[in-house]
Amino acid sequence: MQLHNESNSERRSNVRLRAEIRVSYSEYQSKLLTGYSLDLSTGGIFLITTCPFDVDDIVKIRFYMPGEVEKAVSCNARVAWINHQDKWLKPESPTGVGLQFVNLAPKDLCSIVKFLEAESA
């Protein structure tokens, strides 16, 4: 899969798998909202949302890896790209935003890697 600002020769370096995970996020650091992801990688997550985010907005997110209800992944994420009906970058995907993890803790990265390895096996 490609980000909207990549050339055709550049490819995503992180393995991305479909994953429907409930995500809590704060819109502009105020109201807490809940939505679901479409996919996940060690570098980020696609969040299905109709919130009017802009590229480079910072969003605070929190989610639990499937099977690990006691350990929440919590970090800031940067809006890397937007998929919206006014400008579909990926028509096969729903309205939402591609979020890039900003300050992901090593323990959270390990949880994500463990999940991705188990799902891809």
C-alpha positions as CSV (number, residue, x, y, z in Angstrom):
1,M,0.0,0.0,0.0
2,Q,1.2,3.5,-0.6
3,L,0.9,6.8,1.2
4,H,-0.6,9.6,-0.8
5,N,2.7,11.5,-1.1
6,E,4.8,8.6,-2.2
7,S,6.0,8.1,-5.7
8,N,5.1,4.9,-7.5
9,S,8.6,3.5,-6.8
10,E,8.5,4.0,-3.1
11,R,6.7,1.3,-1.1
12,R,5.5,1.1,2.6
13,S,8.2,-0.5,4.7
14,N,6.0,-1.9,7.4
15,V,3.8,-5.0,7.1
16,R,0.2,-3.9,7.3
17,L,-2.6,-6.3,8.2
18,R,-6.4,-5.9,8.4
19,A,-7.4,-5.5,12.0
20,E,-10.7,-4.3,13.4
21,I,-9.7,-2.8,16.8
22,R,-11.7,-0.4,18.9
23,V,-9.8,2.9,19.2
24,S,-10.4,5.7,21.5
25,Y,-9.1,9.0,20.3
26,S,-9.4,12.7,21.1
27,E,-10.4,15.1,18.4
28,Y,-8.2,18.2,18.7
29,Q,-7.3,17.1,22.3
30,S,-10.8,17.8,23.6
31,K,-13.7,15.4,23.1
32,L,-13.0,11.7,23.5
33,L,-14.4,9.6,20.6
34,T,-14.4,5.9,19.8
35,G,-14.1,4.2,16.4
36,Y,-12.5,1.2,14.7
37,S,-9.4,0.5,12.8
38,L,-9.3,-1.0,9.3
39,D,-5.7,-2.1,9.5
40,L,-2.5,-1.9,11.6
41,S,1.2,-1.9,11.2
42,T,4.2,-1.2,13.5
43,G,4.2,2.3,12.0
44,G,0.6,3.2,12.3
45,I,-3.1,2.5,12.0
46,F,-6.0,3.4,9.7
47,L,-8.9,4.8,11.7
48,I,-12.4,4.8,10.2
49,T,-13.8,8.2,11.1
50,T,-15.7,11.1,9.6
51,C,-13.9,13.7,11.9
52,P,-12.6,16.6,9.9
53,F,-8.9,16.1,10.5
54,D,-6.1,17.8,8.5
55,V,-2.8,16.2,7.4
56,D,-0.2,16.6,10.2
57,D,-2.9,17.0,13.0
58,I,-1.8,15.2,16.2
59,V,-4.3,12.8,17.7
60,K,-4.1,11.1,21.0
61,I,-5.1,7.4,20.6
62,R,-5.6,4.5,22.9
63,F,-6.5,0.9,22.0
64,Y,-6.2,-2.7,23.3
65,M,-4.5,-5.3,21.2
66,P,-6.8,-8.3,20.7
67,G,-6.2,-10.8,23.5
68,E,-4.5,-8.3,25.7
69,V,-7.3,-6.4,27.5
70,E,-5.1,-5.4,30.4
71,K,-2.5,-3.7,28.3
72,A,-3.5,-0.6,26.4
73,V,-1.5,0.9,23.6
74,S,-1.5,4.7,24.2
75,C,0.4,7.3,22.1
76,N,0.1,10.3,19.9
77,A,-0.3,9.8,16.2
78,R,0.1,12.1,13.2
79,V,-2.5,12.3,10.5
80,A,-0.4,11.1,7.6
81,W,-3.2,11.0,5.0
82,I,-7.0,11.3,4.7
83,N,-9.4,9.2,2.7
84,H,-12.6,11.2,2.2
85,Q,-15.5,11.3,-0.3
86,D,-14.3,14.7,-1.6
87,K,-10.9,13.1,-2.4
88,W,-10.7,9.4,-2.3
89,L,-7.0,8.3,-2.1
90,K,-8.1,4.7,-1.7
91,P,-11.6,4.2,-3.0
92,E,-11.7,0.6,-1.7
93,S,-11.3,1.9,1.9
94,P,-13.9,3.7,4.0
95,T,-13.7,7.3,5.1
96,G,-10.9,7.8,7.6
97,V,-7.4,8.7,8.3
98,G,-4.0,7.0,8.1
99,L,-2.3,7.7,11.5
100,Q,1.4,7.4,12.0
101,F,2.5,6.5,15.5
102,V,4.6,9.4,17.0
103,N,5.7,8.4,20.5
104,L,5.0,4.7,20.7
105,A,6.6,3.0,23.8
106,P,8.9,0.0,23.2
107,K,6.5,-2.3,25.2
108,D,3.6,-1.2,22.9
109,L,5.6,-1.8,19.8
110,C,6.4,-5.3,21.1
111,S,2.6,-5.9,21.6
112,I,1.9,-4.8,18.0
113,V,4.7,-6.9,16.6
114,K,3.5,-10.0,18.5
115,F,0.0,-9.5,17.2
116,L,1.1,-9.0,13.6
117,E,3.4,-12.0,13.7
118,A,0.6,-14.2,15.1
119,E,-1.9,-12.9,12.5
120,S,0.4,-13.4,9.6
121,A,1.4,-16.9,10.6
